[in-house]
Structures are given as structure tokens and as C-alpha cells.
């Protein structure tokens, strides 16, 4: 079996990479150890959020992806359930309010339409908020998609352009020829290729070790509780400022052994509400825990007491590919022909379009490539001229 590029991982990032590579004319084979979208992509909330991100690479990637999402459904021929709902981060103390003030200034400086709002405005944006709130950071342009539809749409679009998808297939080795990637050994044979894209999510380090590279990607468990469907739930997403501390540094929040990042996310089409989530380093254990779910529900009911009257209908946990440096795209070390699309944390769905475009461009420009920050600068200039 021969191909131009083997993409290891059939999650939303791997499928996006495959789609944009096929658009560029490459022959692509996706190798997935389970089934498409079965890993972190299946546990993703689908939020496309700017308000939760500190300025840096992740925010720059998110802004670029957000510009793509408004027309992505039409391009892929699928209703991705894209909707702009807005996102509110609330401060429960003066210290957190100061933190949000500084965060808003930094976000505004790079073009995010974030604004600081008072407690009355917070309650008006989401009337469920009845707990003590000092202020909030509100981003009206933050959006939501259906993560299952996004992943499957990228996979189907790639297949329609000729990509092969090998499911329930394990990668057992990466063969080098004259110092360059030459083939990928899989559980039922071998695929000759000149390029390998590591898009293996939480398993990225296991793939990296096959070429002698350690990426520092670890599985970070996030537990979610889903409330019963009901009508007319407020659409504006809510998170607490302490959740940003939990997201950006393990243990920094200091309020819970499970390191809970409290958030509320309404899904208008289904009528359900997602409450989350924990941020735990628990290896590859995808089980939920009574303690984690209890802390999520108790925290949500503290800020939104009326939620305490609703029933939890199901729970789940996913393994986010956490990397302390954030996403590692393009050159992740290793031999020529080895490319990375890893370390997205809980932002795989949010960052998948721009990740796919960049990795495809990186491979196409083998002799004249540039790093992801230069790529984003060029992309923003083109968007400004359009």
C-alpha cells in the first residue's frame, strides 16, 4: 500500500489535516486505532471560545479558526450547527475581577471583542446567575458547533477526495529510509509513505517515541455532566474565572482535589445543558468519578441555584491532549517527513480548521516553509485585505 501522507489519528484534528491535504492534491491515509472521532473529539463540548484564552498561540489559532467556521459548513456540505451564543467569564471575588480586567485588556489588544461587564449585566446576559458575582468578561462573538458533525464532515470530505481511512488499525512502527520517513508499519501490513502526521491526541507521545521524540503530551481527564432537556435555557455560556486557573495550570485553582473548572453550556437544538469540567491527570482512565461529578454539580448550583432542581441524565469523561507549551504544529523534532499536529488540550474542535490548513501548507512547502506564527501573520494580513 502506498500513499503520500499517513495521518495517525482519526479525531477532528487528524480528519481536518487529511481534508486540507487532499484539497492540495495529496494522497492521504488516516490510521485510527479505534473508529473516527472516538477519542477526545467525542467528549468535546464544541465551544469555539476566545474569552477563555490568554494571548498567545492558542488564541491566535482560535481567532483564525473562528473566521473559517462561519463558512465551513457550506464548504463541507454539512450543517455543523454553528451558532454564535456569546461567552461570559464571571469573577466571584475582587482578586478574580482584577484578573479579568487584565485579561480583557490583553485580549482587546490582539483584536478580541472582549468587554468587562458589571454584576447586573452578568445576570441580564444569563438570568440563571444568582450567586455572588463581582463582574464578568463577556465576548459576544464566541460560538458553538456540534463536535460530532465537524469530525465526521472532515472525514467524509477527505474520503470524497480520495483519502483512505483505516479504522481499528494500530501503528506498530515508523520505518526510516536514508534518514527520512519511508513507511508506517500497521497491525495488518505496511504503508509506504514519505510523510507522517502525528495527530494521535493523548497518545501523541507513544507515536513520537517511534521516531525517538518525546513531545510532553499527557492525557488530562475532563468529566462532564449533562442535565435533562428543557426549553428556553439561556444560551450565553458561563464559566468562572477560577476555571481559567484550572485550565492553564494544574492545581492553580486550589479549591478542589479534582481541579474543577466550572462551566455552563447550553445546547439549544437538543435542549440539554452541559456542566463541566474536571482537569485531572489520571493516566488513560476515562471513567467518571462520584466526587468529580458531585463537585461540578455543587459548583454550578452555587452560582445558578435553579440548576439544582434539574436531573443529571448522563455523564462522560474525555482525555484532552495536554501540553504545557500548547499546540505543537509542524516541526516537532524527529526525522525529515515527520510532522506534528498535537497538544490542543480541550480545543481540538475549535482549532481544527486552521490546524489542518497549516499542516497541509507545511507539507506542501517542504523546501520553503515557515513556522506557524509566520503563517498566522500572513493569514491575518490576507484576511484584512479581503
Secondary structure, DSSP 4 states (H G I P E B T S, - for coil): -B-SEEEE--SHHHHHHHHHHHHTT--EEEE-SS-TT-SGGGG---EE-STT--TTHHHHHHHHHHHHHHHHHHHHTS----EE--EEEEESSHHHHHHHHHHHHHHHHTT--EEEEEHHHHHHH-TT--S---EEEEETT-EE--HHHHHHHHHHHHHHTT-EEE-S--EEEEEEETTEEEEEEETTEEEE-SEEEE--GGGHHHHHHTTT----EEEEEEEEEEEPP-S----SEEEEHHHHHHHHSTTSS-S-TT-EEEEEEEETTTTEEEEEEE-B--TT-----HHHHHHHHHHHHHH-GGGGGSPEEEEEEEEEEEETT--EEE--SSSBTEEEEE--BT-HHHHHHHHHHHHHHHHHTTTS---HHHHHHHHHHHHHH-
